[in-house]
Amino acid sequence: MRVLGPHQTIIEGLVSAQEELGDLPFPDLVRQVTGHEVLPYDPHDEVVQEVIRAIDRAADGALAFLNQPASPAREKRRINEVSALVESVLLEHLAQEPVLDCDIPPDPQGKQRRTGYPDLRILHRPSGRVVYLDPKLYEADSETSTLRTFYFKPNAETSKIGESAHHWLLGFRHDGRTREWRFDRWQLIDLHGFQIGLKVEFQGSNKDLYRPGLTIQNSDPQNLE
């Protein structure tokens, strides 16, 4: 009989879960973790359409901002660093809409954190309806890529999802030219029909790696002179 090590059953369970949860409906995951519903898009809902018109204006404003010759986006070394700019521009535009409030959604402790899903919370004041909006940047011709670009950590203690709401992703497409990025379109995606997968990943930091107990050999400074 095979004897299992202290961590082996845990590892095997994680691998099995990854195989079984390859296509999990995103609304089911949100409901299980937070107890809140992901509301579906209804093209006949006037509240939804009013919010979409506001997002349309804000997204166009973000495109114009990003494509300026002197845009601060072109001062960033990596496209991921531009995401925070997009988020801030959208927040500024949406907060100016007469019937909307827009801010960073708080965690259960009331702290507004930039990290983690979702990035923005939009409140339609007349109806009390909430939309969670998550801006993303993606390179042209990568729409069919299988690389992971969406992350959701299922932790109720840190979750920024505080109520049942619409969950939308706003994707901005760019041409991939580092520090000369040109953004040519945006897409608004309804995550109610999104299928999400579980990726088991073990990770370590530089602090874990570059320490005396693991170092075999160091370069000799004299050999570099």
Buried (B, 14 or more C-beta within 10 A) or exposed (E): EEEEEEEEEEEEEBEEEBEEBEEBBBBEBBBEBBEBBBBBBEEEBEBBEBBBEBBEBBBEBBBEBBBEEEBEBBEBEEBEEBBEBBBBBBBBBBBEBEEBEBEBBEBBEEEEEEEBBBBBBBBBEEBEBBBBBBBBBBBEEEEEEEEEEBEBEEEEEBBBBBBBBBBBBBBBBBEBEEEEBEBEEBEBBBBBEBEBEBEEEEEEEEEEEEEEEEEEEEEEEEEEE
